[in-house]
Amino acid sequence: MNLYESIQSDLGKRGINVTVGNMYDLMAICKQWYRGSVDDFHYYDIQLANGRKKRCERATMGMAKKSCEDYAKLEWTEKTKIELDTEEGTKRLWSVLDNKKNDFTVNFPIALEKAFALGNGALVEYKSEGETLIDYIDGDLIMPYKYTNSYIYGVITISTFTEGTGNDKTYYTHLTYHEFEKGEYKKINELYKSKDDITLGQKINFKEKFPGVDEIYSVKTKNPYFQVYGPNLANNYDFSSPLRVSIFANSFDRLKSIDTKYDSFDKEFIKGKKRIVVSSKALKAKVDVDPETNETRKVKYFDDSDETYVAIDGNEMEGQPVKEIDFNLRAQEHIDAINAELNWYSSAIGLGSNFYKFDGVSVKTAKEVMSENSEAFRSREHHQLTIHSAIYDMVAAICEIEGIQYKTITITADDSIIEDKDTEQMRSMQEVTQGLKSKKKYLMDKGMSEEEAKKELEEIQKEKQASLEVFEFGSDTEKEEE
């Protein structure tokens, strides 16, 4: 039993049905991929030639985190605008959003990135010591218990802390219930202590550790003081859960393939480096006599600490004291294979098949500017539905807590990375006309492979030649005209 199952069991006895299922196991796996280190994949054993086993670590490209970063940047930037219908109201709102404790401009993109990784995130607004504050809560620390379809109106947030050390260590679990029903927001705090970190333990007096915090708080309101958000994806792991899934939850195999090929690419330069096979006799120090002083000293003709040299029994050198072995590195083959995997992965998570490109040094986004009909743009718009809805409710709650009057709330996405397809094509055609881009590159930018573009240009040339022949504009005629 883990902590989530312990919470489910304990609250179930009191008639509170929280959703657990296998969602938190899934989030634990997603967290490992987001971290870039998966226990049962990136660490493995190999058997050496001498029969012994060696523990190895597989290199990673960190594509799970990279894709979450990129999605967060597509969805929310410092240029994204949140405005009320009055300038004064907007200024007051941002004085709350970007105060030192909330720092929304910095903290929300980070929270959004984590939500893409885990599938969920939550925001909670509240008043504390005269300030309106925002809590940014990770997806594996929320447990829905009241919901209709994907709308969650009752959720438990979890926080843990410890006291003491060793055998005297005590584990505390703080559960906060957030409910919004019938025009009322209610918050209930509970505290539990245990001797381990996998059971909820015994319920204790909340005021014992939090004397200045209300155990129960409620207010009549039109706005919930909490929001659960995440990527706009159907949950195919647990159909009964209102929680969403990570953008890469269905791409673990793709991530494994990427890291397997990248690890092989990395090892190619280790295993395939140049080596010089030397007779073991040649590595032995020899006695040299100085003719002037008649002093003797030991001299080594090879640096036996240089990894380039590999010593073997002199009898196996076939009369060659030194033999060079220079392996051919398969760098381009690895780069091509990695790019193929990146195309499959980026397409699987909704960014389109050409979003990433590996050049042998780092992964870069293939296009800095997206067109409005690109797959990445459509995915961006799709996910914005849930994200903007949550931010709208957060702003409404802050305005109510702060007493900021407003008629409308407007959230305007940063469209500076979007370019109209017609404008993009017109610019590309001008570049071809001005000799700044080849016709082959133009066709490849439109989605053709290099081979397809080459064949297309050959067909165009054939048609041109056929037209010239039809109108008797052969080479002799052209020379006469010149």
N, C-alpha and C positions, 0 to 999 in steps of 0.2 A: 504493500500500500504506500502511495506517495501522499504529499500534503494535499493535493487537489482531491484525491479520493477520500482522504480523511475529512476534509471540509464538507464534501458531498454527503458522506455518511452521517456526520454529526448534525448538519442542518436538515437533512432528510427526516430525521427523527422528530424535528420540530415543524415539519410540513413545508419546509422551504426547499423547492426542487431546483437545484443549480445544474447547469449543463456541464458535463465533463467529457464523457465519451473518450475518443482517442485524440481530441483536438490538442490537448496539452502535450501529449507525446509528439504529435506532429510539430508543434511549435518548438519543442526542445530540439528536434532534428533540424528545423529551419534555422534555429539560433546557432547551431554548430556550423552550418553551411555559411551563414552570414558572417560568422567569426573567421571562416576560412580554414577550419580544422575540425574534421569529422572523425570521431574516435575510431570507428570501425572501417574507415577508408583511407585516411591520410597516414595512419600508422599501421604497418604490416610487417610480417616476418618473412625473410627469405632464407633458403638453405644454401650455405656456401659449399664450395668444392670439397672442403675437409669434413663435411657432414654437420658442422655447427650451424646454429641459427643466428641470424643477425636482425635486430630491430631496425626498420627503416622508416623514414618519413617522406611522404610524397609531396612534391612541390605543388603549389596551388597558384592559380591566376586570380583567385578572389573574385570570380565573376558574379557570385550571388550578391555580395555587397556592392560591387560596381553597378550592377543593374538597378539595385534599390536606390543608389545615389542618383543615377541618371533619371529614374522615374520621379524622384522627389524634386529634381531640378526642372523637369518638364512641367510638373504640376504646380510648383510654388517657388517663386524667386523674390528677391528684394524689391522687384518692380511690380509685383502683384499688389493691387490696390484694394483696400477695404475702406469704404466711405459711407457716411451718413448723408442725409439730405441737406445738412447745414455744415458750414466750415467749422463753426465753433464746436458742434457736436463731434465732428471727426477728430479735431484736435484733442478733445477731452478723452475720446475713446483711445487714441494712440498713446496718450499719456499713461493710460493703464496698461495697454498691451506691451509697450516697450519700456516700462519702468525696470529698474535693475533686477528685481526678483522675477518678473515674468519674461522679459527679453524675448518677446514673441518672434521678432524678425530672425533671431538666431535659433531659438529653441524649437519652433514649430517645424522647420524643414528637417531638423534632426529627428524629431518625433515622427514625422511623416515617413522618413526613410525607414525607421524601425517598423512602422505599420506595414509598409510594403514587404518587409522581411518576414514578419510574424503573421501578417494577415489582419491585424487589429491594433487599435490604439484607442486611448480615451482621453478626454479633456474634462476637468472638473473646475468649476468656478466657485469661489467662496470669499467671505470677508474675514480678515484676521487682523486684529489690532489696528483697525481703521483703514486697512488696505484691501483692495480687491485683488485676489491672487488666482493664478491658473496652475493647476497640477497637470503635468504631461505624463501619462501613465502607459507603460508598455503593455502590449497585448496579452502577454502571459500572466499578467497580474490583474486581470478582470474576469469575472464569472457572471454571465447573465442568469437571471432567475425569473424575470418577467419579460415576455416579448410576444409580439404578434408578427408572424412572418420574419422579416429581417429587422423590424423596428423593435429596439430594446428600450423598455421603460423601467426596468429594474435590474441593477447590476451591482455586484459586490467588487470592491477594489481591495487588493491584498498588499500589505506591507509587512515586512519582518525585521526583527532586530534581535540582538543577543546581549546577554550580560554574563560576566564571569568567564572563567577559562577552565579547560580540562574537564574533570569530572563535575566541577561546580558550575559548568556552563548551562545557562537557561535560555531557551528559545521562546521568543514572543511573536505572536501573529496578531496583527491588527486588521480586523475586517470592518469595512465601511459600506453600509447598504445605502444605495442611492435609488430613490423611487420617484416617479413622476406620474401621478394619476389624478384624474378629476380636478384639475386646476390646483394641485398641491405638490410641492417638492418636499420630500422628507429624507433626512439623513440620520442614520443610526450607527453609532460606533460601538464595537465590541472588541475585547482584548482577551487573548488566550495565552497560556504558558505551557511549555512542555520541556521534557528533558532531551528531546531529539528534534531534528528538523523535518521529519516526515509525518508527524502526527499533529493535529490541531491542539490537543491537550485539554487542559481545564480552563473554563471560563473564569476570569477574575474581574475585580472592580476596575472599570476603565479609568476612573479618576485616580487610581493608584499611580499610574504612570503619566497621565495627561490631565492634571488638575485644572488647567485653564481652558479646556476644550469641552464644549457641550456634548453630552452623550447622545442626546436626541435634539434634532433641529428640524423645524418645518416652516414653510412659508407658502402662502397663497400666491400663485403665479401662473402666467400663461406660458412661461418658458422653463424647460428643464435646465438645471444647473450642471448637467453632465452631458457629454456626447460620446458615442462610440462610432468610430470611423475606420476605414480601411479601403483596400482596392475593391473595385466593383466587380467581384468575381463570385461565381456560384461555388458553394462548398460541396465538393464531390467526395470528401472524406467522411462527413457526417451530415446526412440530409436533414436531420432533425435539429441541428444546431443553427442558431442565428449568427454565429461567428463566421467570419470570412477566412479565406486561405491566402497564404503568401503568393506573390507573383511567380515564385519558382517552385511552389509545392509540387507541381506535376512535371518538374524538369530535373529531378535528382540524377537520372541516368545521363542526361545531357551534361550536367555539371561534372559528373564522374568522367565522362569521355573527354571533356576539355582538359581536366587536370591530369588524366592519364597521359594524354598526348603532350601536354606541356612539361610534365615530369620527364618524359622520354626525351623531349627537346633539350631540357636542361642537362640531363645525364649524357646526351650525345657529345657534349663538349668536354665531359669528364672522361668518359670511357673511350672516346674517339680521338683523344689528344695524341700528338706525336710522341713516340717512345723510341729509345735507343737501347737495343739489347746488347749487353756487354758480357764478355766472358768473366766469370767470377775471379779468374786469375788476374785479369787486368785491373780489378779494383783493389787488389792487395798492394799495400805500400811496399816500395822497393828501396833498398839501401843505396844512397848516393854518396860518393866521396868527393870532398872539395879538394881539387889538386893542389891548391896553394897552402891550405891549413892542414890538410890531411884529416879533417874532421868528417865524421859520418853523420848522415841524417836520413830519416824516412820520408820518401816522397810519394804522393798519390797523384796519378795521372788523370783520375776522374774524381769528381765531387760525388761521393757516395750518398750525400744528403739530398742531391737533386733528384726530384721525382721523375724526371725525364728518363733516367737510366734505370734499366731493369737487368739485374744480374742473374745469369743462369749458369749451370755447370759447364765448364769449359769444354768438356768432351762432346757436348751437344751443339757446339757452335759451328761444326763442320769446317774447321780451319779458319773461320772469320772471327777475329777478336771483337769486332764491332759491327753491328748490323742495324740499320735504320728501318723503323716501321712507321709509316705515315698513313693513317686511316683517312678515308674520304668521309667528310662530315655530310650528313643528310639534312642539312639545315632547311633548305627550301621545301623538301618533302614534308618536314614537320610543320613549317609555317602554313603550307597549303592545307594540311590536315586540320590544324588548329582553326584556321579561318572557316573551313567547312563546318566544324562543330559550332563555332560562334554564330554562323548564319542560322543553323538549326535552332540554337538556343534563343537567339534574339527574336526569331520568328515565333517560337513557342510561347514567349512571354509578352508578345504583342508589340514588339518594337520594329518588326520588319526584318527581312533576311539580310539586309546590308547595313545594319546599324553599327556593327562593330568590325574592326579590322585590326589584326595583329601583324606588326611589321618586323617581328623578331626581337624587338626591344620592349615594347609596351602595347597595350590595347588602346585604340583610339576610336572615337565615334567617326564613322565613315562620312557623315554629313552633319555639319553644324547648323544648317538651315533645313527645316522640314517644310514640305508642301502640304496644303490642306487636305489632299486626298491620300497622303501617306498612311501606312498602317500605324506608325508611331503617333501621328496626330490624332487619328481616330481613337486609339487607346487612351491617349491623354484626355480627350473630351469625355470618354466613357467613365473614367475614374473620377473626373472632376465632379460628377453628379453627386457622389457620396461625400467627397471632401468638402466641397463648397456648402453643402447642406449642413454639415457639422459646424463649419466656421460661422455660418449664418446664425445658428442657434447659440453658439458661444458668444457672439457679439450681442445678440438680443439679451442674453443672461447678464452680461457685463453692464449693459446699458440700464437694465432694471436695477441691479445692485447699486450702481453709481448714481441712479436718478438722471441719466442722460436722456433727454427727449429726442425722439426721432420719428419720422414717418416712413422712411425707406432705408434699407441696408443694401449697398451695392458692392459686389465682389467682382473685380475685373482682373482676369488672368493676364499674365505677361505674354503678349503675342509677338515680341520682337524676334523670337526664334522661328516664327512661321512666315513663310513667303508664299504668295499666290503662285499657283502652278504656271499660269500664263506668263507672268512676269519672269519667272525662273527660266521658262523655255525661250522667251524672247531674248533674254540676256545670253543664254547659251548659244543661240543661233548667231548673235552678233559676234560672239567670241570666235566662232568658226569662220565667219565672213572676214574678220579682221586678222585671221591667222593665229589667234591666241589659243585655239583648241583644235585638235584634229577631228575629222569627221568620224573616225573610229571611236574616239573618246566620247563624242557627242552621243553616238548610238549606244555605247556602253552605259552612259549616264541614264539613258532611257530604259535600262533594264536588260539589255542584251549582254550575252557573254562575249569575250574577246573573239572567239571563233565565229559566233553568229554575226557579229559586227563586220568581221573580215569578209564573210560570205556575202553579206548584204551589199557591201561596197563593190565587190566583184560583180554582182548582178547589176548594180546601177551602172557600172562601167560598160558592161556588155550591152545594156539597153541603149546607152549613149552612142556606142559604136555602131549598133544596128540602125539607129536613127540617122546617123551621118551617112551610112551606106545607102539607105533608102532614098535620101535626097541628093545622092551622088556627091557628097562632100567628103571625098577621100583625101588621102594625104597629099596627092599631087595638086588637087584643086586648091587645098589650103596653102601650099607653098606658092602657087601662082598669085593668090590673093595677098599673101604677105609681100 
